[in-house]
Structures are given as structure tokens and as C-alpha cells.
Amino acid sequence: MQKLLSAVLFTTLSLHINAQCDDINTSFKSGEVVNYHAYYNWGFIWLNAGQVSFTVEDFKVNDVPAYHLKAHGATYSSYDILFKVRDTFETIVDTLHLEPYEFKRITNEGSYHASYLYQFDRDKRQINASIKKEKEARRDTILQWKDCSFDLLTMVYKARNIDYTQYQVNEKIPISMVVDGEIHDIYIRYLGKETIKNRDGRKFNCLKFSPLLVEGTIFKSGEDMTVWVTDDANRIPIIVEAKILIGSVKAVFVDAFNTRYPMSAEIKKM
């Protein structure tokens, strides 16, 4: 159970982003909610141990319209006695290009607690980062905010606006993201189209990817993650699988509300 929800949430967040960071948002709207079940592989058994949700709400920054993006992961109460997880990600972004104003992450995993705050200074083009981890002193640092660099949560929503028709199978798409107070230049590999079935038997036409992972406390480095997103205007992740240091994790789509478009990628039963 250790690191399960953090891994699943990170897995779902670590998708992809177009190198052209000025893309206009056309894939989602305020009020959208997307829910997932979080599974952990224990031997030959996949355990449904928790849930992850993503929400979009209206917000304002100096009277300018913005979005408040949230992602929350939690173990079910029946698993809390083994290892309780409550992880929250929040980002404030503008509504047009989804450029972030502020990112917060609160991590509560068993007895481990940590917090992350990134404040994006648009005038100075720098990121003021403040990180506090369990049993460590708070670390404050200033990062140069290079073009097209985003926090994890913003990257999920930016990724949904990519024009995938410009990429070939096995082509690498460069991404740049801020993780643990550092900016990482990595990529995802586009693997083409595939029909996928989730655990409740629903089928979806999807686009398939394999991101390059950053080595850390959860993942080994390499392309040990596979992501399927709907091949429609919403670009909603349906299944995300990843190997972690011990075992495997999976996030599986459950439902979505107030999507900007109908989920036309779903294959309806006749």
C-alpha cells in the first residue's frame, strides 16, 4: 500500500504537453469532474485501494477569470488502517493558455507529510518554490521559468489540447515540468491508436503514450508507464499503468461529469 495513491496520482498527472505552449484551451470547461479507481498490484491480484478525482472550478486573479484545478487522491477507509493516504494537488491557471499562477501540493502518506508551493512570477519569469518534507528543513529556492514549463497538474490539462495529428507513431514529444523544486526536460513517446476496455467492460477508442519517467522515490527512470486517453475532443485519460519500485499501479476511469463535449470515443453496445 505504501506510496500507492501518490504513485497513481503522479502517474495520471505525468502525461504530456505540446512544445507549442500557446495552445488555446478547447478541451474542457469549468465544472468538469473526472473520477478514477486506484489499483495496486499485489502478486497476481489487483487491489482497488482508493480513488482519485480531478475537478475544474472558476476562479479570479486580480479580477481576471482563471481556473482552479484540483486533484485529490485517498485510500478507502477500509485500507486506512494499513496505510492512510490523502494527497492533494491544486493549481490556479489562466483560462486561455492555462499558464499557471500558483501550484500547491499537500502530501499525507501514513506518518509522512510534505508540502510544496510554487509561485509563478510572470514579470520576472521565475518560479519561487518552497518545499517542506518530513524531517527536513524548509527549502526555499528560485528557479528560472523557462518557456513551456509547467507544474504536474497544469500539464495534465495542457496535454488535452494537443493536436496529435501532427505526430507519427514512436515520435517523441518534448515536455518540461517542475518536480520537487527542479525543472526536468523529458518526453513522451506517441504509440498510436488503440481500443481499450476498462474494468467495468466499457470500451473506448484511445490514443496511447509512454512517458519517460524521472527517477525518484516511486519510479525508476525509463518508459515504464503507459497512458490511454480518449480519441475525441475531450482527451480524457481512461487507463494509466506504471511500474513502481515495488509492484505496479493503475488508475482506471470511472466516470466524468460536465465534460465540454460528449465522450464520442466510447464504443456503445448495440
Disulfide bonds with the S-S distance in Angstrom:
Cys21-Cys148 2.40
